[in-house]
């Protein structure tokens, strides 16, 4: 089904705009902790000469602090081919409820979690994982250079674009480098020990999460699958207090195992930086090839999975 067709709604909703942006809301495509996501069609304006299909995150205005923070972060990050692009914001009055709306690039192929779920083998090819890794490393380098930490790198927050490129998204929990925070951030299975133990969220935290993400993509399993108790508190206890190291999956090559070992050093001072990892043989060999979008087969698999879900 074409994206524009998806914009048709079953019930007309009266929307009163409080900015000059002209757009129409489509059907809901997802829900998260901080809001709902729907499709949107942005009409031509000074920035766009053609109508633009976008994803719009929205929440009641008094509950939209995280979405507004994400807008601030994305504005600070600026343009990057490895980070989802912000297309603007708007405030609307719908059925007597004031909503804050954050417009983002529409990722036609969904998330890497979707792709993994629909993979016939339950995991991705190592060559494709190498491509993902290159893109994510460049995204993390861009974040660090701009003075930010993502704090929640995981397959659910990595989007697959229509042309096969991958982009890091969901910056609602991102923080500035050096900023002190007291609350826990991130997803337990992807959290680094220093985040659990000391609420320390600096660039090495994202590198640990990247390692957990790569292991999940290449094997289809979480690093901590051998734990008997999967409750969040038990997961964080094992990662933070037991000083255990995760079991690196056998499915990955020797270079890949070494790469993951560099990502998953318990001491953040010993963990390799994103810049160092970009020169690791796991991703540096044939980097010019890996910097291109996914192979046609991967995009085809993603398209097929989305088509099946739409039926």
Steps between C-alpha positions, in 0.01 A plus 500: 500500500639841404589738779253763379219246504588426862429863584126448458322499835175325582372793702556867432662682791474874537845651540562860585854602410693742717784542250511561126597140416235337281472124539256214545520210742485140378449174680692396812808287431642460851481579869779556749568604857503868413231531236323366194633491143289553190564576137467859382495678167671838516381735227751696289655796682820705507706192595324244279394558139313168490270334755707301751390178668627513858463324831354715775545424869233661712385518860277724713689824539531472878658153456731590212815602688697205359388570142595866534838394640548274197431797271764706683755219469434443129529872431834504681629198307429654160525306174648150491432218252508256794245674725127539442412849379261730686251671268341741746242524776143615546237541770143393420164493672326169430175403668560763769850364582810706421771282343868557437611352164858418398555431128775257393618326186280202419689170510307289251665172604443530874755421769781246509299319767224456239751377245649253746158371602408429138835355394457138380810395696428704812816707456676718242797419278833616640564712190177689566588533868834651398316762297274580794803525727676747269196725488444486875864573577483808281178602674664462842805698387269780379315497834824517697634784284178691565528431873222243547447142619201303362449280810267245331666340197310180409339342188164662579661845470680438170295568188530350153433748223345417164838504323652260754688756710479473879454797732513542876175636647311560826701763684252559783741372766815655350713722721795734467850366554603577856143569616425333834176303527360297788237288329563178308496534123485244224369144469630246756629241250704771323620698804869522584618417854596860582148618418349248739758547775565876488243655262800580280393566142785613280608393147636160621146414614380523138789280385394225744140526372631477144679176588181355647312606186750337263488175700120499478499562124760239413357223722135590552554471876568742782844480656352401834278216373658256748350681799213317671326817617425758232332754728657846448628512859666157462657597166646819647626312807688252281649768274579758767579314819616150411777630274413239242608526138245416231549189288597609150297303242671218308327606177729798447846480342825518699540863395146564614565337837806719548295806402229415754766444765618858444140627533421299812794573728346550846727794579384792279858631498614180331213492254593607147356825371280518191790660312730211590237240411451652157857393422453147635544227232141385558373813324807667346564231236313601188353804675418665169271209421350497847427873488244432228140411590397144569498243224188478289411168666479660843280785376285243318462296821398811692250599231350151495464495878325838503270389218402186690422706810278730294285216364 
